[in-house]
């Protein structure tokens, strides 16, 4: 197996230490950082997404793999910056106002990073005004809104209305998800994409940004 195949296997299996060692070794062997990212980390997370969709992986396995990817990416990031390798897009994510759940949102963030995005995480209990400010500051391609409670779901529509009022709605795509959220609700409030899980969020984000 090649070093990048080993890296892909380590990430898929959730072996953080091996993933970090293999990224270091790849850089020491002058493998271009972009190849380490695309053929190692992104490729691994695509495979994790496939396994999740086919029922071979569940959320705990996915989380372990995503953490291994993040550990490898932490080692790789300075080399990507030095080589001026740009992320494929920028995403602002958060859990909506009144909702303090963050496991799903965190997993989506890691899967998005694993898909090649720069992720700005606003945390939990994020007001519509904070989303508007983040869009004004960071100029993201996409924002992601998570809600785990039926009582906080309406805040998603508030975010869309706030973006509209600020004249920003046409500048950014909006993705929503979370346990009570549905495809129909996304259509009703005018969101661009509904993600039933973190793997779908990463795939959908790539389609929305890359076309």
C-alpha positions as CSV (number, residue, x, y, z in Angstrom):
1,X,0.0,0.0,0.0
2,X,1.1,3.5,-0.7
3,X,1.5,6.1,2.1
4,X,-1.6,7.9,1.0
5,X,-3.6,4.7,0.9
6,X,-2.3,4.0,4.5
7,X,-3.4,7.5,5.5
8,X,-6.9,6.9,3.9
9,X,-7.2,3.6,5.9
10,X,-6.1,5.3,9.2
11,X,-8.7,8.0,8.8
12,X,-11.4,5.6,7.8
13,X,-10.6,3.4,10.8
14,X,-10.4,6.4,13.1
15,X,-6.7,6.0,14.1
16,X,-5.7,9.6,15.0
17,X,-2.1,8.9,15.9
18,X,-1.4,7.0,12.7
19,X,-3.1,9.6,10.6
20,X,-1.0,12.4,12.1
21,X,2.2,10.3,11.6
22,X,1.4,9.5,8.0
23,X,0.7,13.2,7.2
24,X,4.1,14.1,8.7
25,X,5.7,11.3,6.7
26,X,4.0,12.3,3.5
27,X,5.2,15.9,3.9
28,X,8.7,14.7,4.8
29,X,8.7,12.7,1.5
30,X,7.7,15.8,-0.4
31,X,4.3,14.6,-1.4
32,X,2.4,17.8,-2.4
33,X,0.1,18.9,0.4
34,X,-2.8,19.1,-2.0
35,X,-2.4,15.4,-2.8
36,X,-2.2,14.6,0.9
37,X,-5.5,16.5,1.3
38,X,-7.4,15.2,-1.7
39,X,-6.0,11.6,-2.0
40,X,-5.7,11.0,1.7
41,X,-8.1,13.0,3.9
42,X,-10.9,14.0,1.5
43,X,-10.9,10.6,-0.2
44,X,-11.1,8.9,3.2
45,X,-14.1,11.0,4.3
46,X,-15.9,10.4,1.0
47,X,-15.5,6.7,1.8
48,X,-16.8,7.2,5.3
49,X,-19.8,9.0,3.9
50,X,-20.5,6.1,1.5
51,X,-20.2,3.5,4.3
52,X,-22.6,5.6,6.4
53,X,-25.1,5.8,3.6
54,X,-24.9,2.0,3.0
55,X,-25.4,1.2,6.7
56,X,-21.8,-0.1,7.3
57,X,-21.0,2.9,9.5
58,X,-23.1,4.6,12.1
59,X,-22.8,8.0,13.8
60,X,-20.2,6.8,16.4
61,X,-17.9,5.4,13.8
62,X,-18.3,8.4,11.6
63,X,-17.4,10.7,14.5
64,X,-14.2,8.7,15.2
65,X,-13.2,8.9,11.6
66,X,-13.9,12.6,11.4
67,X,-11.7,13.2,14.5
68,X,-8.9,11.3,12.9
69,X,-9.3,13.4,9.7
70,X,-9.3,16.6,11.8
71,X,-6.1,15.4,13.6
72,X,-4.4,14.8,10.3
73,X,-5.6,18.2,8.9
74,X,-4.2,20.0,11.9
75,X,-0.7,18.8,10.9
76,X,-1.3,19.5,7.2
77,X,-2.9,22.9,7.4
78,X,0.4,25.0,7.7
79,X,1.7,23.3,4.6
80,X,-1.6,23.9,2.7
81,X,-1.3,27.6,3.7
82,X,2.3,27.8,2.6
83,X,1.5,26.3,-0.7
84,X,-1.5,28.7,-1.1
85,X,-3.9,25.8,-1.4
86,X,-7.4,27.3,-1.2
87,X,-10.4,25.6,0.4
88,X,-13.2,24.8,-2.1
89,X,-15.5,27.1,-0.3
90,X,-16.4,28.7,3.0
91,X,-19.2,27.6,5.3
92,X,-20.6,29.2,8.4
93,X,-22.4,26.8,10.7
94,X,-24.3,27.0,14.0
95,X,-27.1,25.6,16.1
96,X,-30.1,28.0,16.1
97,X,-31.2,30.4,18.9
98,X,-32.6,28.6,21.9
99,X,-31.0,25.3,21.1
100,X,-27.9,24.0,22.9
101,X,-27.4,20.7,21.0
102,X,-24.0,20.5,19.3
103,X,-23.0,16.9,18.5
104,X,-24.8,16.8,15.1
105,X,-23.5,20.3,14.2
106,X,-20.0,19.4,15.2
107,X,-20.0,16.3,13.1
108,X,-21.4,18.3,10.1
109,X,-18.5,20.7,10.6
110,X,-15.9,18.0,10.6
111,X,-17.4,16.3,7.5
112,X,-17.4,19.7,5.7
113,X,-13.8,20.1,6.6
114,X,-13.2,16.6,5.4
115,X,-14.8,17.6,2.1
116,X,-12.4,20.5,1.6
117,X,-14.3,23.5,3.1
118,X,-13.1,26.2,5.5
119,X,-15.6,26.0,8.4
120,X,-16.5,28.9,10.7
121,X,-18.4,27.4,13.6
122,X,-20.6,30.0,15.5
123,X,-21.5,27.4,18.2
124,X,-24.9,27.0,19.8
125,X,-27.8,29.3,20.6
126,X,-27.0,31.4,17.5
127,X,-29.3,34.4,16.9
128,X,-30.3,35.4,13.3
129,X,-28.3,38.6,13.9
130,X,-25.2,36.6,14.6
131,X,-25.7,34.7,11.3
132,X,-26.1,38.0,9.5
133,X,-23.0,39.5,11.1
134,X,-21.0,36.3,10.2
135,X,-22.1,36.5,6.5
136,X,-21.1,40.2,6.4
137,X,-17.7,39.4,8.0
138,X,-16.7,36.2,6.4
139,X,-18.6,36.2,3.0
140,X,-19.3,32.5,3.0
141,X,-20.6,30.5,0.1
142,X,-23.0,28.6,2.4
143,X,-24.5,28.8,5.9
144,X,-25.6,25.7,7.8
145,X,-28.3,25.9,10.5
146,X,-29.0,23.0,12.9
147,X,-32.0,22.5,15.2
148,X,-32.7,19.5,17.4
149,X,-36.0,20.7,18.9
150,X,-39.3,21.3,17.2
151,X,-39.6,24.4,19.4
152,X,-36.4,25.9,17.9
153,X,-37.0,24.9,14.3
154,X,-38.9,28.2,13.5
155,X,-35.7,30.1,14.2
156,X,-34.4,28.8,10.8
157,X,-37.1,30.9,9.1
158,X,-36.1,33.9,11.2
159,X,-32.5,33.5,9.9
160,X,-33.7,33.5,6.3
161,X,-35.9,36.5,6.9
162,X,-33.0,38.3,8.6
163,X,-30.7,37.6,5.7
164,X,-33.4,38.9,3.3
165,X,-33.8,42.1,5.4
166,X,-30.1,42.7,5.3
167,X,-30.0,42.3,1.5
168,X,-27.8,39.2,1.9
169,X,-30.1,36.3,1.0
170,X,-28.9,36.2,-2.7
171,X,-25.2,36.1,-1.7
172,X,-25.3,32.8,0.3
173,X,-26.8,29.4,0.1
174,X,-28.7,28.1,3.2
175,X,-28.6,24.5,4.3
176,X,-30.7,23.2,7.2
177,X,-30.8,20.0,9.2
178,X,-31.5,18.3,12.6
179,X,-33.7,15.6,14.0
180,X,-37.1,17.4,13.6
181,X,-36.3,19.1,10.2
182,X,-37.7,17.7,7.0
183,X,-37.2,18.3,3.2
184,X,-40.8,19.7,3.2
185,X,-39.9,22.2,5.9
186,X,-36.8,23.3,4.0
187,X,-39.0,24.0,0.9
188,X,-41.6,25.8,3.0
189,X,-39.1,28.3,4.4
190,X,-37.1,28.7,1.2
191,X,-33.9,27.0,2.3
192,X,-31.6,25.9,-0.5
193,X,-30.8,22.4,0.8
194,X,-32.0,19.9,3.5
195,X,-29.4,17.6,4.9
196,X,-30.7,14.5,6.8
197,X,-27.2,13.7,8.1
198,X,-23.6,14.8,8.2
199,X,-22.6,12.8,5.1
200,X,-25.4,14.3,3.1
201,X,-24.5,17.8,4.3
202,X,-20.9,17.4,3.0
203,X,-22.1,16.0,-0.4
204,X,-24.8,18.6,-0.7
205,X,-22.5,21.5,0.2
206,X,-20.0,20.4,-2.5
207,X,-22.9,20.3,-5.1
208,X,-24.2,23.7,-4.1
209,X,-20.8,25.3,-4.2
210,X,-19.1,23.4,-7.1
211,X,-22.3,22.9,-9.2
